[in-house]
């Protein structure tokens, strides 16, 4: 049974200044270590296996102030940087790679957008202008709205991004119809980043061998779907296909028969997805809702904190989330 649990979500963990893409929003290595020290002071880190056990067994409870560390999207950073640091701390984590990026050398649209924004960070307006021109070009064919209408609806600042960036992300991650969305993201990636997607993917993501090593060293691997779509927007047969294909991939790396974890791309799900997951023996699901897991919560809808919600220095005082977890 799960009582209180704090799940923390990480993406890139790297020192971006020394990379060709200093504009990428990443957690610096020192801040990561500082946050782990902070977590060590206030929490007990549990593994993915312990989470699954707590969900399966009514009598098994997680320790007080339990924390679970989760790493999305299967970046090579997670093998080269995160794994050795976690081992130094004696911690484990749950890693959610996307099958297609690893099996097919495909750079996820979400990552293409990050690297386009990084490559153009001195002038994001340039990308907005390019996008407007591309929308003009495709407007009639796809029955698109006017540029002004998209902009006024989508350009709303978020917790972490200014309005232009949110506009670009929302338009390209969700708003435009497929296959136009993919074509435009591809075009921007080729124009501003590289035309050699396969090499870029090989550098950006873990390899199958590295993932195998992660599993052997006690890390838990979760499904993050096959294609990294907004699963909640797909018809049920496509949802089922996404899950089956990602499970075939996971099975090569670790056993899944006694239950497994789903990490929803973009936090997107709906009722039909949840029932498909139950049928296929998925026991836990990670959303992007920002909160602590409370007793009696639905295990398929576990909220998470972002790394930015917790302090990044070992000596920092307990913040509001930590105080809430300790109540
Ligand atoms: Zn993701």
Boltz pocket constraint, residues with backbone or C-beta under 6 A from the ligand:
constraints:
  - pocket:
      binder: B
      contacts: [[A, 72], [A, 73], [A, 96], [A, 224], [A, 228], [A, 264], [A, 265], [A, 266]]
      max_distance: 6.0
